């Protein structure tokens, strides 16, 4: 695939029902959709660092899958209230006790406006049926001064992985502009799985303050 083909590609739009069915089935695939994550991985460290001390606070894990990031937050901040949201009930079945679980689409988050101290979406925005609406919802549920983190794949690396037909990857500026509609501060950067390893161009992180 050429450089220009990556940017010309238009993903097929999937319905919410199609996505739910896909991820309910994918929940049985522990290799590609694991229940846990090593807390030393930089993706985890960056999200935790950006969100700050979550003791006694409410944080939303949007598109949580099996709740692997939520598990780390629960272990580090036992008094935090974590709302794990995913479209697939079978994914949510793996989320550990003590974490609130809710089945919903990223475009219709079942939380009140300004109710969360922080929110994050890790490799989940790429599956949303409406990207601007999903970003709007992610920002809506966070209170002023609250923090938002998104980790997803760089469109410049499109073609390196096999993906569903609907999946979207992003440019830094694309999500920066969407976040800037709702947030006072937005930044982005390339990241890798391990802090000491130079980013290889696959992952980007967007960090914002409402």
PyMOL commands that set and color helices and strands:
alter all, ss='L'
color gray80, all
select helices_A, chain A and resi 3-8+16-26+42-51+68-76+89-92+125-127+131-140+155-157+172-180
alter helices_A, ss='H'
color red, helices_A
select strands_A, chain A and resi 58-62+81-86+100-103+116-122+142-153+185-191+203-209
alter strands_A, ss='S'
color yellow, strands_A
deselect
rebuild
show_as cartoon
